[in-house]
Amino acid sequence: MSFIRNILNSRSQEDGNFFLKIKEILGFKPKTKSLYITAFTHRSMNLKDDKGNAINYERLEFVGDAILGSVIAAYLFEKVPHGDEGYLTKMRSKVVSREHLNKLGEELGLINLVESRIPTSNFGNNIHGNLFEAIVGAIYLDKGYSFCEKFIYKRVINPHVDIESLEGKVISYKSLLIEWCQKEKNTFDYEVYEDTGKDELKHFSVKLTINNKVVSKARATSKKKAEEKASKRAFFALQNQITKLP
C-alpha cells in the first residue's frame, strides 16, 4: 500500500489538474484515487506494487469490459422483449464494438491523461476504447454497480444507443460476407499476396476471391484489418446480389 501511495503522491505532484480533469470527465469526485491513477497508467511504465504485481490499466480494462457487457445486456433485454438470444448478442456486440468504444474514449480525450514512456502518437487507435473500459472498471470498483450503471447510461446508452439505427449497422463486413457465402454455398478465400512495401510500418495486402474470382483487394497494417477492408469493398461491389443478413 505504501508503494501505491507513493505513486499517487507522485502523480498528483506532477499534474495538479489530473483529478480536476477526471472529475470533469466523470461528473463526480473519485473516492479511491489510486484506481484512477491505475486506469491511466500504461504498461510501458513497468510499475509494480509491493508484492510485485503489475500496475497498469489492463486489469481494470478487463473488469470494465465485463460491466459494460452486463449493463448493455440488461438494457437490451428490457428494451427489446421480442429479441431472441442471437439478436440480443449481435446488438450488444454493436454497442460495445471496438470502433464504438474507441470513439467514446476519443471524445472524452482520455489519451491526454495517460502516463506512458511511449509517445501517444505511437499508440494504436484501440487505446481510446481500452482506456474507456478501464475507467468503467475503476468506477465500478470505486462506487459500485448501480453508480457505474448510471455512468454507462449517461455516457453510452442515452446519447448513443438507438435500436433502429443499430439494427442496420454492420460491425464486421467479413462476418457478413462469410455468412452470405455460406448461405449461398459460394466458395471464398482471403489470400495474403504481399506483406511489405516501402512504408515504414509493415503492411499486408489481401485479395478476396469468391467462386475463384477476385472481387476485391485491400492493404493495411495487419492481416485482420486488410481482410476487413477487402470485405467492405466486396460488400459494396456485390450489394445488389447480397441479401443483407440481420
N, C-alpha and C positions, 0 to 999 in steps of 0.2 A: 504493500500500500504506500510506503514511503516513496518508492520509485515513481509510482503513478502521480503522487502529489508533486514530486519534483518536475515531472513533465508538464503537469497542469500549471504550475507556477511559471515555468519557463515559457510556455506558450502565451500565457496571459501577459507576461512582461514584454515579449516580443511584439505582440499585437493586442494593444489595449482595446481595440474595437472588435475583436473576434466575437465575443459574446453579445455585443450590441448587434452585430450583423446576424448572428444566429437567432437572436430574439426577433429581429425584424423578419427573417425568413419564416420562422416557425409560428410567430404570433403569440408566443408565451415565453416566460423566463424559465430556462432549464434548471432542473433541481440537481441532478447528478452530472456536474460539468465534465467529468472525466470521460463520460460516454460520448460526448460531442467532440471532445478533443480526439478521441479514437476514431470517430466517424469521418474525420478529415485527415487522418494520418495514413500516408501511402506506405506500402511495404518497403519501398526503397529507403525509408528512414532506418530500417533494420533495428527497431526498438523492441526491447523485451522487458517484461516485468521481473519482480524479484525471484520468480520461480522459473524464469527462462521462457515464458510463453510470449509469443509474438504479439505486439501491439500495433494493429492496423485495422482498417475498416472492413476487411474481408469477412470476419465472423459476424459483424453487425449486418453486413450485406446479406448474408445467409438468413439471418433472423427476419430482416425487413422483407425479403422475397416471400417468405412463408406468411407473414402477417398480411402483406398486400394481397396475396392469393386468397387467403381466408376471408378477408373483408369483401373483396370483389365477388367471390363465390356466393357469399351470403346475400349480397345486394342483388345479384342476378337471379338467385333462387326466388327471392321475394318479388322482383320486378317482372320476371318473365315466367309466370306459372305454367305456361304451355311448353316451355323448352325442355327437351329431354337431356340426358346426360351428355350426349355428343355435342348438342347445340350449346349447352352451357359451358362446356370445356373449350370450344372454339371461341366463344365470346369472351371468356376470361383471358384466353391467350392474346386476343386482340387488345384488351385493355392494358395488360401488363407486358406487352411486347417490348423488346429491347428498343425498338425505334421510338415507341411512345414514352418510355421511361427516360430515354436519352433527351428527348425534347423537354420533359418536365424538369430534369436536372439542369439542363442548359438555361431554361427560362429563369430558374432561381439563381443562376450564377454560382452554383456550388463549387465549381472548379477553382474559383478565385480564393477559396478558403483552404485549399489542400496544402498540407505540409509535405513536401517531397524533395528528394535530391535529384529528381528528373525534371527538366523543363516541361511545363504544362503543354507546350507545343508538340512534345513527343508522345503525349498520351493519345490513345485511340479514342474514337467517339464514344465508346461504351463507358468511359469514365463517368460521364454525366449520369447515366442510369444507375451505375454502381453506387455512386455517392447518394443518389436519391434513396435507394434501398437501404443504405447504411444509416441514413437519417431516420428512416421509418423504424429501423431496428433499435436505434438509440431512443427514440420517443417511446416505443413500447416498453423497453426495459426501465426507462426513467419514470414514465407516467402511467403505464398500464394499458390494457387492451382498449377499454372504452375511450380513453383520451386519444389514443393512436387512431382509432376508428374515425373519430371526428376530424382529425387532421387529414386522413385519406379522403374523406367525403369533401372536405374543403378544397384540397389541392388536386384531387384526381377525379372523383365521381361527379360532383356538381358542375364543375366547369368543362369537363372533357368527355364524359360518358353519355353518348346518345345512342340508344339501342338501334334505332332505324339506320343511322349512319354506319354504325359498326357492322351491321349485317352485310352491308355491301363492301366493306373494307377487306382488301386482300393483304394478309400479313406475310405470306410466302408464295411467290409465284412458282417456285419449284415444286412445292407440295401440290399446288393447284394443277400444274402441268402433269405431274406424275399421276395424280388421281384421275385426271381426264384420260391420259394414255391407257391406264389400266382398265378404265370403264369401257373405252372404245377398242381395247385389245391392240393398241398401237405399240410398236417397239420403240424404245428410246435409249439414248446413251449420251452421257456427258464425258467428253474427251479433252484432256489437257494436251494441247499441241505445242505450247510454248510456256516456259516457266520463268523467263527472264527477259530483259530488254536493256535499253540504255538508261532507264530510270535508276535513281539511287536505291530505291526500295525494290525488293523482288516483286515481280508481278506474275500472275498466272493467266494464261489465255485458254479459254474453254470454248469448244463448239458443241452445240446441242443438235443431235440428229434424231429425227422421228421417222420411223419406217425407212431407215437408211438414207434419208435426205437431210442435208444440213439446213436447218431452219433459222439458226441464229448463232452469233459469236459474241464474246464479251471478254474483257480484260480487267482484272482488279488485283488488289494486293494480297488476296487469299483465294484459294480454290473455291471455298464456300461462297464468297462474295461474287466471284466470277460466274459461278453456276446460277446464282440468284439473278444476276443481271441478264444473263443469257436467257433465262426462263421468262423474265419480264418482257424482253424483246420478242420472244417467241409467242407469248400470250397475245400481245398486241398485233403481231403479224397474222395470227390464226384466230383472232377473236370471233370472226364470223362463223368459224367452224366449231368453236368451243362452246359447249353449254356450261355456263358458269355454275360451278357447284356451290352449295350452301356451306 
